[in-house]
Amino acid sequence: MLSPQTFATHLARAVELFRDPGAKAAQKTELRALMGLLRLAPVVLKADPERLLINDVAVEGVMYRPLLERLSLHNVKEIALPSDAPPADVFNLLKTLADQPTGAAVPERLQSAGSKRVTVEIARLFAEIPGEPLVETAPALPGESTTGVPAPAAAAPAPAETPKIDLGVEGILQGNMDNMPMPAPAPPSDALSRAVLPPPGALDPRMPRGTPDMGILPPDLGPPPAGGRDVPRTAGIEEALARLEELASSPAVGDVLTVLGEKVEAAVRSGRPEEAARIIAAIARAERQVSDSGPRRQYGIALKRMYSRPLLDGLVELLDAPGHQPDASLALQRGGGDAVDILLEQLAESTTVSVRRHTFDVLSKMKEAGGQIIAMMGHSQWYVARNVAELAGELGLEEAVPALTKQLDHEDERVRKAAALSLAKIGTRAVAEPLRRALRDSSADVRMQAALGVGGRKANALAMPLVVALDEEKDPEVVKELILALGRIGSPDAVQALIKLAQPAGRFIGRKPAALRLAAVEALRLAATPAALGTLQGLMKDSDKQVKAAAGAAAQEIKRQSSP
């Protein structure tokens, strides 16, 4: 039994592919698929501005919008495809719909190319006037009515019928078109010839005379792709997922995605979110392996249709379910902005630490969460403000710096700690001034978080604010973290400050605490620059036994890491 959705999907895909001269292999695949489907039943397609009707069954969806636009562009109202339509006729129809409109309507272009079995009715632009003759679509077959194209003034003698060879479904799918006779086209008018026919020599010399322009489609369609059959809707999940893995990068993957989408919908309706999570996670993994834009577009359309609020709610519930958390996490990451909204709600309302942690982990991998995170930064609940501030740092959202800076004035120390840590993690030049403010906070814990978050070469601009903070800081633990932060930055300015801190002072006056010098030695090990190594080698002769031993170990570690 022919599926209207499957036929419409293949037709829409074929018309789009025929607009791309380089998509030869994919065009062959879609033409074979359409011919195989037509062998199941004839098709009558009707189009209105909002939907398609395939054999009087409505087919709706975003994926059919491009086809509706092409039909509207050509003013096509109805297409009739008999089950014994020749491949050449279907090819001419696809090519005509894919081309830009010319002075001739689609029925005339098909007639000029010799297509007899495919009929097209165009939409009437004016109301029918009493007494005026009806218009015809194409040369009528016995017993068929015709509408759409003006009837010729005088009937031309009918060309001799070309003997038909019934290749059957397997013949069509094997692509044996070389020896299949084609009807000779009627002589076109000059204007139509310029608009439709190719330049001399454009046809493949192996084609028999009278064959319509196959253009980018060679006469031999070649063998069908492995596993090219449709997936039955009665297939189980295991079978459908196996077919997905087999056809992941094939243009035929759309049929598999349609079947899997129906299974996701059924799972959600019956309260089985773990089943839906498994299917969507498998689709997301397959999508990551696809580089071709055609199949990737099919994945995007199919997944967009699968996601719904009930599905997303079910996926969030699985974040704390043993065994289902990985699939739910991946499915939510692929859910985009709608998933972000629900996850942020979960983060704000959940009272369970494990659920908040899983929710946080998922959001931290979703770049599209940035806008919503910034919007929630000023939430009235302190723990919500803290959570979204931490998320901004995990995502490295530089656009969140102004909002995080405001949170440095929050009355709750826990929010200020999260804001200071996130600013330090973002670490760009834009956070230098806000970080100075955080390093002067009245709370040592806030200052500590600001120091702990700094690190990496991207934080070069933060070296001087840290050096200045060292001169003002009184808490020894915060001092130690500031020194280690300079080592993680490792810029020339940071290393020079560390060298100064590591050097011994006077024997009795201005003597530096050993703890300070040891922290500087450890920071020089983290910096691991040539200047840092040279200083450590010099300190291996220091009079302080602790500094001497630490410097020797640090120098050996740098040499070991730099050796091949």
N, C-alpha and C positions, 0 to 999 in steps of 0.2 A: 504493500500500500504506500502510495506517495505521500510524503510529509510536506505540507505547504511551507512550514518554517525552513525545512532543509532545502527545498527547491529555491525559495526566496533568498536564503543565505548564499547559496552557490551562484545564483544569478547576479546578485548585488556584487559579490566578490569578482565574478568574471567580467562584468562591465567595467569595474574599477581597474582590473588588471589589463584589459584591452586598451586602456588609456596610457599605459606605460609600454613603449616600444621595446624595452629591454627585458620584459618579464615573460620571455618565451616559454620557459618550462612551466611556470605557474599557469599560463594561459592554456597550455595543453591539458594540464591536470583538471582545470575547471570545465573545459569543453567536454572532456571525457565524462566527468561527473554529471554534467547536465544531460548528456545523451543517455547515460545509464538510468537517470531518474525518469526521463521521458518514456523509456521503454516500460516503465511501471504503469503509466497513465498519461493521457493527454493533459495539457495544462491550458487554462484560460486565466490570464492575468489581467486584472482591472486596477486602475490607479486613480486615486483622488488625492487632493493636496495633503492629506494627513496619514493615509495608510494604503497598504496593498491588499488586494483580495486575490488569493490563489485558489482557483476552483471554488469561489464563493466563501472561502474561509479567510477571515481577517488576520493579517500578519502585521504586527506593530512592533516598533522598537527603534532605537537610535541607529542601529547598524543598517537599517534599510533606508535611512534618510538620503544618502548619496544616490541610491537608485531612483527614489522618487524625484529627486532634483533632475536627474538625467531624463527621465520620462517627461517631466514637465517642460524641460528645455526643448524637447523634440515634439511637444504637444501630443504625446501618445496617451490615448485613453484606454486602449485594450489591445492585448496581444494573444493570439491563439496559436498554440504549438501542438500539432498532432503527435501521437506517440510514434509515428513512422517518419517524423521530420528528418530530412537528410542532414548530415553534419554540416554540409556546406551552407545550407539555409540558416542553421543556428549560428554558424560562424559569421555570416553576413549580418545577421540581426545584432549580434554583440558588437561587431565592428562599427555598425551604423550608429548604435546608441552611444558608443564611446566617442565617436567623432563629433566635432562641432556641427551644428545645423548648417545646411547649405540652402540654395534656392529651391531644392526639391525636398518634398516631405519624405518621411521614412518609407511609406508604402511604395512610392515611386523609385526610391533608391534600391529597395529590395527587388522590385520588378526588373530594374535595369541590370541587376547583378544575376538575374536568372532564378531568384528564389520564388518558389510557387507554393510550397507547403506551409510556410509561415505567413500568417496574415496579421496586419496591424491596422487598428482603427484609430484615427486621430480625432481629437476633440473638436467639436464644431465651434467656430468662432461666432457664428451668427445663427439666429433662429431659422428654421426651415421655412421657405416661402411656398405657399400653395401653388401648385402648377409647375414648380421648378423640378427638374429631374433630380433624382437622388444621386449621391456620389458614391463611388466605389473605392474599395481598399486596394485591390490587386486583381489580376485575372481570376474570375470566379471558377471554382470547380463545380461539376454537376451537382445540383442539389444544395449548393452553398449560397448564402446571401452575402452581399458586399456593400460596404459603406466606407466613406472616407476620402476617396480620390476621384476626381472628375472622370466620367467614362469617356473613352476615346470616341472621336467622331465616327470613325468607321472601324469595325472589328478587323484586325489583321488576321491573316490565316494562322491557325494554331501550328506551332512547330511540332515536328514529329516527336513523339514521346520517346525518351531515352529508356532503354530497358533498365529496370531497377534490380539491384542485387541486394537481397536482404542479408546483411551481415549478422544480424542478431545482436544481443547485448554484448556478448563476449567479443565479437568482431569490432564493435565500436570501441569498447574499452581497450582492445589491443591496438587500436589506432591504425588499422589497415585501410588507408584511404587512397593509396597509390593507384589502384586499379578500379576504383569506384567511379563510374561515369557521372559526370555533372551536366546539368542542362546548360545549353549555350545561352548567353545573355542576349536580350533584345538590343538592337543598335541604339545607343543612347544619343540624346541631343548633344550638340557641341558644349553647351553650358554644363550639362550634367557630366559629360566626359571629363571636362576640366576639374570638376569638383570631386568626382568619385574615383575615376580610373587612375591607376598608377602610371608614371612615365614609362616610355618604352624601355624594355630590358629589366624592369623592376621585378617581373615575375620569375620564379625559379624555372630554369630551362627544362627541368624534368617534368613540369606539370603538363598534362594534356591540354590542347587548345580548348578554349571555352570554359576552363576552370575559373571561377571567380577569384579575385585577388586574395590570396591567402596571406599576402604580405609577410608579417612577422611570424606566421605559423607554417612550418615546413609541411610538405605533403604527408610525411610519415610521422604520426603522432608519437611513435615509439611505444615501448612497453609501459604499462601503468606503474606508478610508484608502488613500492612494497607496502602492503597493509593499507591500500587506498580505499577499502570499503567503509561504508558508514558504520557507526556504532549503533546497534539497536537500542531503543529506549528501554527495552526490557533487560538490558545488560545489568549485571550487578556492579557494585562500586569497584570491586577488585578488577573486573574485566575492563571497565571504563578507565580506571587509573593506569592499567597496563597499556591500553591504547593511547592514552595521553603521553606516556613515556616514549612509545614507539613513534608517534606522530608529532612530537613536541615542536619541531621546526618546520613542519610541512604546512602548505596552504590548506590542507584538509583538516587541520586541527580544530577548525571552527565547529565541525559537527560534534567532536568529542566534548568541546567546551559547552555546547548547548545541552548535551545529555547530562554532563556533570552539574550544570546550573540547575537543571530540574531536580537533581538529587539533593542539592544543597537546599532548595526551597522545600522539598518534602521533609528533609531532616529538621529544618527549623519549625515547620508546622507541627511535627510530631514530637517536638521537645527533645531532639537529639543533637545538641550543639556540638558535642565531641565529634560526631560524624561530619558535620558541616566544616568544622575546624580542620579536620584531616584532609578533606577534599580541597579546600581553598589553599591550605599550606602546600599541598602537592602541586597545585596550579602555579602558585607563586614560585616554587622552586624550579618548575619547568620553564616558566617565563624568563628566569634569570639566565638560562642557557641559550635563549633565542636572540640572535643578533639581527635577523632580517626584519625590516620595518613592517612588511605585510602581516606575517604571523603575530608580531608583537602588538599590532593594532587590534587584532582579533582577541588577544588576551585582555587588553585593556577594556574593550567593549564588554566582553563576557563578564569580567570581574565587576565592572561598574554595575551591571544588572543584578549581580548576585547579592551585593551588600545592601542590607536593610537595617533599620533600627533593632528589630527583634534578633537578627543575626548578631549584630555588634554587642547587644546586651548579653547574649549567650556566650560569646567569646570572652567577654570580660569576666564572667563568672568562672570560666575555666582557668583563669590565670593562677588560681591557687589550688587547682585540681591535679594531684599527682598523675603523671603519665600524659596529661593533655596540655600542660603548660607550654612546651615548645611549639606545638602546632598553633595553639591559640595566640601566642605571642607573634609568630610570623604572619598569621592571618590578620591580626590587628595592625601590624606595621604596614601591610599592603592596603589597609582600609582608608588611608588618607585623612583629610580634614575631618570627616564625620567621625572616624575612630578617635581622633585626637580629642574632640569635644567630649565624648563619652569617657575616655580615659582620664581627662582632667576632672570631670565630675566624680569619677571613682576615687581619684587621688584626694579630692577635697572632702569627700564624705565617708570614706572607709575608716573604720576604727581598728582594723586588723593590721598589724605591722607587716606581716608577710605579703598581704595583698597590696599594701602601699608600695612595698619594695618591688614586687613584680610589675606593678603599674608604672612605677618610676623607671624601671629598666626598659620597658617597651617604649615609653615616651622619649627616653634619652637617645633612642635610635631613629627618631622620626623628625627630620628637618622641618617638615611642614607644621610642626607644633609651635614654631617661633611666635607667630602673631598672637595665638591664643594665650601662650604663656605670658607674654608681655601684658596683655589685657587683664590677666588675673593677678598681676603682681601686687596690686593694691587691695587685695581681698581683705575683708574685715576680720576673718579668722586668722590668728597668727600662724597656725600650723599650715594653712593653705599658702599664705604668703611665703613662709619658709620653704615649703616644698617646691613651689614654682621658681623661687630664687635659686635653689639648688639645681633645678632642671636647666635654667638658663646657663649656668656654668658648665654643666655636663655637655650641653650642645654647643658651647662656645659662641653664644649669640652676642655678637658685638652690638647689634641694634638694641639689645636690652640694657646697655650700659646706663643710659639716662634713668631708666626705671630702677635699676639696682642702686644707683647713686642715691635716689630718694629713700630707698629702704635703709640706708646708713643712718637715717634719723628716726627709724622706727623705735617705739618705746620698748619693744620686747628685744632683749639681748639675743635671743635665739634667731630672730629674723636678721638682725644686724650681722651675726656670725655667718649666716648663709650668704648674705649679700657680699660681705667682704671676701669670703672664699671664692665665690663665683667671679667677682671682679678680678681676683688674682689669677684664676684659671683662664679667663679670657685673655688677659695678659698683653693686649696690644697697647699702642701709645695712648689710645683714647682713655684707658683706665688709670693712667699715671696720677692724675690729680685726685680722682675719687679714692685711689689706694692710699694716698698721703693722708686723706681724711680718716680712712679706716685704721691706719697705723697710729693715729692720735686718739682713738676711741678710749673712753674711760675704762672699758673692760679689757683686762689682759687677754681674755679668751677671744675677743674680737680681733685684737692685734695679732694674736697667735694664728688665727685662721687666715688672716691676710698674708702672713709670712708663709704658712704651710702651702698655700695654693700657688705660689709663684714658682715657675720653673720653665726651662726650655729657652732656646735661642730667640723665640718670638718675643720673649719678655725683656729684651735688651733695654728698652726704654724705662724699665722699672728699677734698673740698678741704682741710679742716683737717689730716688726716693727711699730705697732701702738703706743706703749709706747714711743719708740724713737721719733716718729713723734710728739707726744704731747709736748715733751720738746722743739721742734723747731718751732712749729706752732704758728703764731701770730694772725691769724684771729679767733675771738671768736666763730663764727658759725661753722667753721671747727673743732675747739677744741671740741665743744659740740658733733658733730657727731662722732669724734674719740672716745670720752668717751662712747657714746652709743654703738658704734661698739664693744668695749671691753665687755660691758654687754651682747651683743648678742652672743659673743664667749663663755663667761662663764667658761673658763678654770681656774685652780688654779692661774696661773700667771696673767691672766686678772683680776680676783677678787682681788688679792693682790694689784694690781695697783689701782683699784677702791677704796679699803679700805683706802689706803694712801691718795687719792684725797678727800675722803669724810670727813676725820678727820679734826677737827679744828686745826689751827696753833696757833702761839702766839697771845696774846690778842691785841697787838698793832703792833708788828714787824712781818712781814711775814704773815699777815692775808690774808686768801684766799678769793677771791670773792665769794659771796653767789651763784651766777649763776653757778660757777664751782662745788661747793659742791652739789647743787641741781641736776646738771647733773649726778654727781657720784651716788647720791641716786637713781635716776631713773635707772641708769645702773645696780646698785645692785639689784633692783627689777626685771629687765630683766634676770639677771643671776640666781636668785632664788636658790642659793646653800645654804647649812647650814651655811657656813662662811658668806655669804652675809646677811642671815637672822639675824645672831647674831650681826653683825655690825649695822644693821638697828635698832634692839632693843636697842642697846647701844645709838644710836643717838636720841632716843626718849626723852632723858634727856638733849639734847644739848641746849646751851644758845641761839642759833639763832632760833627764833620762826618759820621761814620758813622751815629750815632744820628739826626742831623737828616735825612739822606737816607733812612734806613730808615723813620723815622716818616712822612715825606711820602709815600713809596710805599705804606705800609700804609693811611694815611688815604684816599688815592685809591682803593685797592682796595676798601675798605669802602663808599665812596660809590658806586662803580661797581656793586657787587653789590646794593646796596639800591635803586638806581634802577630804575624800571619798564622 
